[in-house]
Amino acid sequence: MRLATTIREEASLASKQGQSDEIKENSRFRALAVKFSDKAAQELQEARRLKSRKAKPQFLDACSTYNHRTAWKQARKAGTTSWICQKEEYKQWRQEAASSVL
């Protein structure tokens, strides 16, 4: 009888230890699942944001035949090379009679 009681207690202890290990493992799994879920949600949100950014120029292009990109590029380039004409070195180089590299 004592042997049976001892065996039952050891089996119960092993079962409780197994349950405890399973609870810890499940807890880690749930934490990883939540982290993965949050990451997936962020990636989905970023994909939607990028899609929205691409849709806006397409929408504007559909509304008008005016070439906004060319006008934007020309405005961006305006004045980017005028500074060289104001430099003393350029003025001297331009006035020289001999051909040389600037």
C-alpha positions as CSV (number, residue, x, y, z in Angstrom):
1,M,0.0,0.0,0.0
2,R,2.8,2.4,0.8
3,L,4.4,1.7,-2.5
4,A,1.2,2.5,-4.4
5,T,0.9,5.8,-2.5
6,T,4.5,6.7,-3.2
7,I,4.0,5.9,-6.9
8,R,0.8,8.0,-7.0
9,E,2.5,10.9,-5.4
10,E,5.5,10.7,-7.8
11,A,3.1,10.5,-10.8
12,S,1.1,13.4,-9.5
13,L,4.3,15.4,-8.9
14,A,5.6,14.6,-12.4
15,S,2.2,15.5,-13.9
16,K,2.3,18.9,-12.1
17,Q,5.8,19.5,-13.2
18,G,4.8,18.7,-16.8
19,Q,1.9,21.1,-16.6
20,S,4.1,23.8,-15.2
21,D,6.6,23.3,-18.0
22,E,3.7,23.4,-20.6
23,I,2.4,26.6,-19.0
24,K,5.8,28.3,-19.3
25,E,6.2,27.1,-22.9
26,N,2.7,28.3,-23.9
27,S,3.4,31.6,-22.2
28,R,6.5,32.1,-24.4
29,F,4.6,31.0,-27.5
30,R,1.8,33.5,-26.7
31,A,4.4,36.3,-26.2
32,L,6.0,35.5,-29.6
33,A,2.6,35.2,-31.3
34,V,1.6,38.7,-30.0
35,K,5.0,40.1,-31.1
36,F,4.6,38.5,-34.5
37,S,1.0,39.8,-34.8
38,D,2.1,43.3,-33.9
39,K,4.9,43.2,-36.4
40,A,2.5,42.0,-39.1
41,A,0.0,44.7,-38.3
42,Q,2.8,47.3,-38.6
43,E,3.9,45.9,-41.9
44,L,0.3,45.9,-43.2
45,Q,-0.1,49.5,-42.1
46,E,3.1,50.5,-43.8
47,A,2.0,48.8,-47.0
48,R,-1.3,50.7,-46.9
49,R,0.6,53.9,-46.4
50,L,2.9,53.3,-49.4
51,K,-0.1,52.3,-51.5
52,S,-1.8,55.6,-50.5
53,R,1.3,57.6,-51.5
54,K,1.4,56.0,-54.9
55,A,-2.3,56.5,-55.4
56,K,-2.2,60.3,-54.9
57,P,0.0,61.1,-57.9
58,Q,-2.0,58.7,-60.0
59,F,-5.2,60.4,-58.9
60,L,-3.8,63.9,-59.7
61,D,-2.5,62.7,-63.1
62,A,-6.0,61.4,-63.9
63,C,-7.5,64.8,-62.9
64,S,-5.4,67.0,-65.2
65,T,-3.4,66.8,-68.4
66,Y,-0.9,69.3,-67.0
67,N,2.5,67.7,-66.5
68,H,3.2,68.5,-62.9
69,R,6.5,66.5,-62.8
70,T,8.2,68.5,-65.5
71,A,7.2,71.8,-63.8
72,W,8.4,70.5,-60.5
73,K,11.8,69.4,-62.0
74,Q,12.2,72.8,-63.7
75,A,11.4,74.7,-60.5
76,R,13.8,72.5,-58.5
77,K,16.6,73.1,-61.0
78,A,16.1,76.9,-61.2
79,G,19.0,78.8,-59.8
80,T,21.3,75.8,-59.2
81,T,24.0,76.9,-61.6
82,S,23.8,80.7,-61.4
83,W,26.2,80.8,-58.4
84,I,29.2,80.0,-60.6
85,C,28.8,83.2,-62.7
86,Q,29.3,85.2,-59.5
87,K,32.6,83.7,-58.5
88,E,35.8,85.7,-59.1
89,E,37.7,82.6,-60.4
90,Y,35.1,82.1,-63.1
91,K,35.1,85.8,-64.1
92,Q,38.9,85.7,-64.5
93,W,38.8,82.5,-66.4
94,R,36.2,83.8,-68.8
95,Q,38.2,87.0,-69.5
96,E,41.4,85.1,-70.4
97,A,42.3,85.0,-74.0
98,A,44.1,81.7,-73.9
99,S,42.1,78.5,-73.9
100,S,42.2,76.7,-70.5
101,V,40.3,74.3,-68.3
102,L,38.3,75.8,-65.5
